[in-house]
Amino acid sequence: MQQYLLRKVILYGVAIFIPLFAFATDWYTMMVDSTNWSGVYGTSIALDSFGIPHIAYCRYNGPGLMYASFNSDDSTWIIESVFDSAGMKAPRIAGIYSSLAFDSKGYPHISYFGGGLGYAWKDSLGWHTTQPYPGAWIDGTSLVLDKYDYPHIGYSVDWTYTTALVFHTYQDESNWHTEVVDTIFTGSPRNVTLAVDRENHIHISYGDLRPGHAGLPGRGIMYGVRNEAGEWELEKMIDTLDVVFTCFERNPCLALDSLDHPCIAYESWDTLVIKGKLKYATKLDGIWHVELVDTLWAGGLYLSLDALCGPHIIYKTEREPSWLSYTWESDEVWHTEKVCWVGGGSGGVHYPGLIIDDNGYAHISCNKMNSHLNTRYATGHPEVGIEIEPEPSLYTSLNVYPSIGKQSVKIEFTLNRKVMANLSIYNIAGQKIIELVNKERDCGTYTIHWDIKGIKSGIYFCRFRTGKEVFMTKKFIILR
């Protein structure tokens, strides 16, 4: 997949861009909130019904829980304050461990820590907040909405010096309810995550770690399903690749495939060599199948499945320097690349967010360590970094460049034989802006002039198809 780096040139008062050199497809990243320590302790991202990304995160020391929506008209982020922590006792860090989901009407819902378990939702009247569970420190939240749009939230709370409780808090037609799922060891990086299947059953995954802690062994990654009677059926996920006592598993993230098979990405930690490995497990026919994904340090991970149930994982690798890495599986092979630098040492990204849209584009939310933390957004296609060789019998070239002195973009392609051709423009969110060609064309060279009057600044993609195949995508930039 060839792309072009473009240089801005002012000619006759018009800002144009000309190609400098070809390079492999890159990630597009942008700042969401540059406020000092925004995005601390994690971000969460979701797409609305139009494919527009939205991010929930925290601004440290107030105003607390924030909500950002991408404005595709001018490529900016609209930021709202959802829950102001000004009235809270110190520390004022309400809004951390957020989890974002959209209901069937297109309204956002957020779970978060806010002096206990906080829950926020938006309707035609604006934002509303409540506290379903008033406990002490909440460690992580995971929100899913069932088929009736009722919220279910998974999280854990340190209960005693040696034990913690995994909770499931949910709402039904009568009220809020909280139930204990399991008892685990205090201090475990448990990363509770929920998922809901086609039968409206809630699935859960979490870590029960620290082997030898308090004289007892940890169980590793736990997985369970809530049955029709409201009882949790729990089991330990068996990691067949770990055969030494010094290894244990932690930080799971759960997703369900189209047949409701559980899929879990997690970190396998070796205490002897102080090193973590990224692994991926699926349960098929009652057996856990485990794959080694990456041998580098893996932390702060998040799993998402694409439309074909292919796994995609975002996570932090390497201690010095720390990179936000992205990996996905295709034809039983894992492909991994770096998205952006997130800071050295233990700083940098905490609990990033990831979702794959219907067009196969990845949408990522994270925080990045510079002189302070700030909230970022990144997007890219799973084919990022992989060259795609076009089939020469169908066409010879595709070029995208502005016309000098005109408010238009010139697009040129050549066909070697008669074929059904489609040429469309997409924005960075993967949304189709305009379809320029969609008809059968004879062999020959064709030139299209796209009038960009009214088009906002930003990065765009020109996608060329013949039939159902995508044979070439070119990235170009428009600035005003």
Residue pairs with C-beta under 8 A, 6 or more apart in sequence:
1 24
1 25
1 381
1 383
1 386
1 387
1 388
1 472
1 473
2 22
2 387
2 472
2 474
3 22
3 23
3 24
3 25
3 26
3 473
3 474
3 475
4 19
4 20
4 21
4 22
4 23
4 400
4 474
4 475
4 476
5 19
5 20
5 21
5 23
6 17
6 18
6 19
6 20
6 476
6 477
7 17
7 18
7 20
8 15
8 16
8 17
8 479
9 15
9 16
9 17
9 18
10 16
11 404
11 405
12 405
14 405
14 406
14 407
15 479
15 480
16 402
16 404
17 401
17 402
17 476
17 477
17 478
17 479
18 401
18 402
19 401
24 384
24 385
24 386
24 387
25 380
25 381
25 383
25 384
25 385
25 386
25 473
25 475
26 380
26 384
26 475
27 326
27 339
27 340
27 378
27 379
27 380
27 384
28 378
28 379
28 380
28 428
28 459
29 339
29 340
29 376
29 377
29 378
30 75
30 376
30 377
30 378
31 374
31 375
31 376
31 377
32 38
32 39
32 55
32 57
32 68
32 77
32 79
32 365
32 374
32 375
32 376
32 377
33 39
33 57
33 59
33 66
33 68
33 77
33 79
33 374
33 375
34 374
35 59
35 374
36 60
36 372
36 373
36 374
37 59
37 60
37 61
37 372
37 373
38 57
38 58
38 59
38 60
38 66
38 367
38 373
38 374
38 375
39 57
39 58
39 350
39 365
39 366
39 367
39 368
39 373
39 374
39 375
39 376
40 58
40 60
40 93
40 96
40 350
40 367
40 373
41 58
41 93
41 96
41 97
41 350
41 351
42 57
42 58
42 96
42 97
42 98
42 300
42 350
42 351
42 352
42 353
42 367
43 55
43 56
43 57
43 98
43 351
43 352
43 353
43 365
43 366
43 367
43 375
44 55
44 56
44 57
44 98
44 99
44 100
44 110
44 353
44 365
45 53
45 54
45 55
45 56
45 100
45 353
45 354
45 355
45 363
45 364
45 365
45 377
46 53
46 54
46 100
46 101
46 102
46 108
46 353
46 355
47 53
47 54
47 102
47 355
47 357
47 363
48 54
48 102
48 106
48 108
49 102
49 106
50 431
51 357
51 358
51 429
51 430
51 431
52 69
52 70
52 72
52 429
52 431
53 70
53 355
53 363
53 365
53 377
53 379
53 429
54 67
54 68
54 69
54 70
54 100
54 102
54 108
55 67
55 68
55 77
55 100
55 353
55 365
55 375
55 377
56 65
56 66
56 67
56 68
56 82
56 95
56 98
56 99
56 100
56 108
56 110
56 112
57 65
57 66
57 68
57 95
57 98
57 365
57 367
57 375
58 64
58 65
58 66
58 93
58 94
58 95
58 96
58 98
58 112
59 66
59 95
60 92
60 93
60 373
61 85
61 91
61 92
61 93
62 84
62 85
62 86
62 92
63 81
63 83
63 84
63 85
63 86
64 81
64 82
64 83
64 84
64 85
64 86
64 88
64 92
64 93
64 94
64 95
64 114
65 81
65 82
65 83
65 85
65 94
65 95
65 98
65 110
65 112
65 114
65 118
65 120
66 79
66 80
66 81
66 82
66 95
67 79
67 80
67 81
67 82
67 108
67 110
67 127
68 77
68 78
68 79
68 80
68 375
69 77
69 78
69 80
70 76
70 77
70 78
70 377
70 429
71 77
71 78
72 427
72 429
72 431
72 456
73 456
74 456
74 457
75 428
75 456
75 457
75 458
77 377
80 127
82 95
82 110
82 120
82 127
82 129
83 94
83 95
83 112
83 114
83 118
83 120
83 127
83 129
85 92
85 93
85 94
85 95
85 114
86 92
88 94
88 114
88 115
89 115
93 113
94 112
94 113
94 114
94 115
94 118
95 112
95 113
95 114
95 118
96 112
96 113
97 112
97 113
97 138
97 139
97 140
97 141
97 155
97 351
98 110
98 111
98 112
98 141
99 110
99 111
99 112
99 141
99 142
99 143
99 153
100 108
100 109
100 110
100 143
100 353
101 108
101 109
101 110
101 143
101 144
101 145
101 151
102 108
102 109
102 145
103 109
103 121
103 145
103 149
104 149
105 149
107 121
107 122
107 123
108 121
108 122
109 119
109 120
109 121
109 122
109 143
109 145
109 151
110 119
110 120
110 121
110 143
111 117
111 118
111 119
111 141
111 142
111 143
111 151
111 153
111 155
112 118
112 119
112 120
112 141
113 137
113 138
113 141
114 129
114 131
115 131
115 134
116 131
116 133
116 134
116 135
116 136
116 138
117 131
117 132
117 133
117 134
117 135
117 138
117 141
117 153
117 155
117 167
117 169
118 129
118 130
118 131
119 129
119 130
119 131
119 132
119 151
119 153
120 127
120 128
120 129
121 127
121 128
121 151
122 128
130 176
132 153
132 169
132 171
132 176
132 178
133 167
133 169
133 176
133 178
135 157
136 157
136 158
137 157
137 158
138 155
138 156
138 157
139 155
139 156
139 157
139 158
139 164
139 190
139 192
140 155
140 156
140 190
140 191
140 192
140 351
141 153
141 154
141 155
141 192
142 153
142 154
142 155
142 192
142 193
142 194
143 151
143 152
143 153
143 194
144 151
144 152
144 194
144 195
144 196
144 202
145 151
145 152
145 196
146 152
146 196
146 200
146 202
147 196
147 200
148 200
150 170
150 171
150 172
151 170
151 171
152 168
152 169
152 170
152 194
152 196
152 202
153 168
153 169
153 170
153 194
154 166
154 167
154 168
154 181
154 192
154 193
154 194
154 204
154 206
155 166
155 167
155 169
155 192
156 164
156 165
156 166
156 167
156 184
156 190
156 192
156 206
157 164
157 165
157 167
158 164
158 186
158 187
159 165
159 183
159 186
160 186
161 186
162 185
162 186
162 213
162 214
163 183
163 184
163 185
163 186
164 183
164 184
164 185
164 186
164 187
164 188
164 190
165 180
165 181
165 182
165 183
165 184
166 180
166 181
166 182
166 183
166 184
166 190
166 192
166 204
166 206
167 178
167 179
167 180
167 181
168 178
168 179
168 181
168 194
168 202
168 204
168 226
168 232
169 176
169 177
169 178
169 179
170 176
170 177
170 202
171 177
179 230
181 204
181 206
181 224
181 232
181 234
182 206
182 208
182 222
182 224
182 232
182 234
184 190
184 206
184 207
184 208
184 209
184 219
184 222
185 208
185 209
185 210
185 213
185 214
185 216
185 218
187 210
187 213
188 207
188 208
188 209
188 210
188 218
188 250
189 207
189 209
189 250
189 251
190 206
190 207
190 208
190 209
190 250
191 206
191 207
191 250
191 251
191 252
191 253
192 204
192 205
192 206
193 204
193 205
193 206
193 252
193 253
193 254
194 202
194 203
194 204
194 254
195 202
195 203
195 204
195 254
195 255
195 256
195 262
196 202
196 203
196 256
197 203
197 256
197 260
198 260
199 260
201 225
201 226
201 227
201 228
202 225
202 226
203 223
203 224
203 225
203 226
203 254
203 256
203 262
204 222
204 223
204 224
204 225
204 226
204 232
204 254
205 221
205 222
205 223
205 224
205 237
205 252
205 253
205 254
205 262
205 264
206 221
206 222
206 252
207 220
207 221
207 222
207 249
207 250
207 251
207 252
207 266
208 218
208 219
208 220
208 222
209 218
209 220
209 248
209 249
209 250
210 218
210 248
211 217
211 218
211 245
211 248
212 218
218 248
219 236
220 236
220 237
220 239
220 248
220 249
220 250
221 236
221 237
221 239
221 249
221 250
221 252
221 264
221 266
221 281
222 234
222 235
222 236
222 237
223 234
223 235
223 236
223 237
223 254
223 262
223 264
223 283
224 232
224 233
224 234
224 235
225 232
225 233
226 232
226 233
227 233
237 249
237 252
237 264
237 281
237 283
237 288
238 288
239 247
239 249
239 268
239 279
239 281
239 288
239 290
240 288
240 290
241 268
241 279
241 290
241 292
242 248
242 249
242 268
244 270
244 272
246 270
246 271
246 272
246 273
247 268
247 269
247 270
247 271
248 268
248 269
248 271
249 266
249 267
249 268
249 269
249 279
250 266
250 267
250 269
251 266
251 267
251 298
251 299
251 300
251 301
252 264
252 265
252 266
253 264
253 265
253 266
253 301
253 302
253 303
253 313
254 262
254 263
254 264
254 303
255 262
255 263
255 264
255 303
255 304
255 305
255 311
256 262
256 263
256 305
257 263
257 282
257 305
257 309
258 309
261 282
261 283
261 284
262 282
262 283
263 280
263 281
263 282
263 303
263 305
263 311
264 280
264 281
264 282
264 303
265 278
265 279
265 280
265 293
265 301
265 302
265 303
265 311
265 313
265 315
266 278
266 279
266 280
266 281
266 301
267 276
267 277
267 278
267 279
267 298
267 299
267 301
268 276
268 277
268 278
268 279
269 275
269 276
269 277
270 276
270 277
275 295
275 297
276 296
276 297
276 298
276 299
277 292
277 293
277 294
277 295
277 296
277 298
278 292
278 293
278 294
278 296
278 298
278 301
278 313
278 315
278 327
279 290
279 291
279 292
279 293
280 290
280 291
280 293
280 303
280 311
280 313
280 329
281 288
281 289
281 290
281 291
282 288
282 289
283 289
291 329
291 334
293 313
293 327
293 334
293 336
294 315
294 317
294 325
294 327
294 334
294 336
296 317
296 318
296 325
297 316
297 317
297 318
297 319
298 315
298 316
298 317
299 315
299 316
300 315
300 316
300 349
300 350
300 351
300 352
301 313
301 314
301 315
301 316
301 352
302 313
302 314
302 315
302 351
302 352
302 353
302 354
303 311
303 312
303 313
303 354
304 311
304 312
304 313
304 354
304 355
304 356
304 362
305 311
305 312
305 356
306 312
306 328
306 356
306 360
306 382
307 356
307 358
307 360
310 328
310 329
310 330
310 382
311 328
311 329
312 326
312 327
312 328
312 354
312 356
312 362
312 382
313 326
313 327
313 328
313 354
314 324
314 325
314 326
314 339
314 352
314 353
314 354
314 362
314 364
314 366
315 324
315 325
315 327
315 352
316 322
316 323
316 324
316 325
316 342
316 348
316 349
316 352
317 323
317 325
317 338
319 344
319 345
319 346
320 344
320 345
321 341
321 343
321 344
322 341
322 342
322 343
322 344
322 345
322 347
322 348
322 349
322 369
323 338
323 339
323 340
323 341
323 342
324 338
324 339
324 340
324 341
324 342
324 348
324 349
324 352
324 364
324 366
324 368
324 378
325 336
325 337
325 338
325 339
326 336
326 337
326 338
326 339
326 362
326 364
326 380
326 384
327 334
327 335
327 336
327 337
328 334
328 335
328 362
328 382
329 335
330 382
335 382
335 385
335 386
337 384
337 385
339 364
339 378
339 380
340 366
340 368
340 376
340 378
341 368
342 348
342 349
342 366
342 367
342 368
342 369
343 349
343 368
343 369
343 370
344 369
347 369
347 373
348 367
348 368
348 369
349 366
349 367
349 368
349 369
350 367
352 364
352 365
352 366
352 367
353 364
353 365
353 366
354 362
354 363
354 364
354 365
355 362
355 363
356 362
356 363
356 382
357 363
357 429
357 430
358 430
359 426
359 430
360 381
360 382
360 383
361 379
361 380
361 381
361 382
361 429
361 430
362 378
362 379
362 380
362 381
362 382
363 377
363 378
363 379
363 429
364 377
364 378
364 379
365 375
365 376
365 377
366 375
366 376
366 378
367 373
367 374
367 375
367 376
368 374
368 376
379 428
379 429
379 430
381 473
388 471
388 472
390 471
390 472
391 471
392 416
393 416
393 417
394 415
394 416
394 417
394 419
394 466
394 471
395 413
395 414
395 415
395 416
395 464
395 466
395 471
395 472
396 414
396 416
397 412
397 413
397 414
398 411
398 412
398 413
398 414
398 462
398 464
398 472
398 474
399 411
399 412
399 413
399 474
400 409
400 410
400 411
400 412
400 462
400 474
400 476
401 409
401 410
401 476
402 408
402 409
402 410
403 409
403 410
403 449
406 449
407 451
407 452
407 453
408 449
408 450
408 451
408 452
409 449
409 450
409 452
409 476
409 478
410 447
410 448
410 449
410 450
411 423
411 436
411 447
411 448
411 449
411 450
411 462
412 445
412 446
412 447
412 448
413 421
413 423
413 445
413 446
413 464
414 444
414 445
414 446
415 421
415 441
415 442
415 443
415 444
415 446
415 466
416 443
417 443
418 440
418 441
418 442
418 443
419 440
419 441
419 466
419 467
420 439
420 440
420 441
420 466
420 467
421 437
421 438
421 439
421 440
421 441
421 464
421 465
421 466
422 435
422 437
422 438
422 463
422 464
422 465
422 466
423 435
423 436
423 437
423 438
423 448
423 462
423 463
423 464
423 465
424 432
424 433
424 434
424 435
424 436
424 438
424 462
424 463
424 465
425 432
425 433
425 434
425 436
425 450
425 460
425 461
425 462
425 463
426 432
426 433
426 460
426 461
426 463
427 433
427 458
427 459
427 460
427 461
428 458
428 459
428 460
428 461
433 455
433 460
434 450
436 448
436 450
437 446
437 448
452 478
455 478
456 478
456 480
457 478
457 479
457 480
458 477
458 478
459 475
459 476
459 477
460 475
460 476
460 477
460 478
461 473
461 474
461 475
461 476
462 473
462 474
462 475
462 476
463 470
463 472
463 473
464 470
464 471
464 472
464 473
464 474
465 471
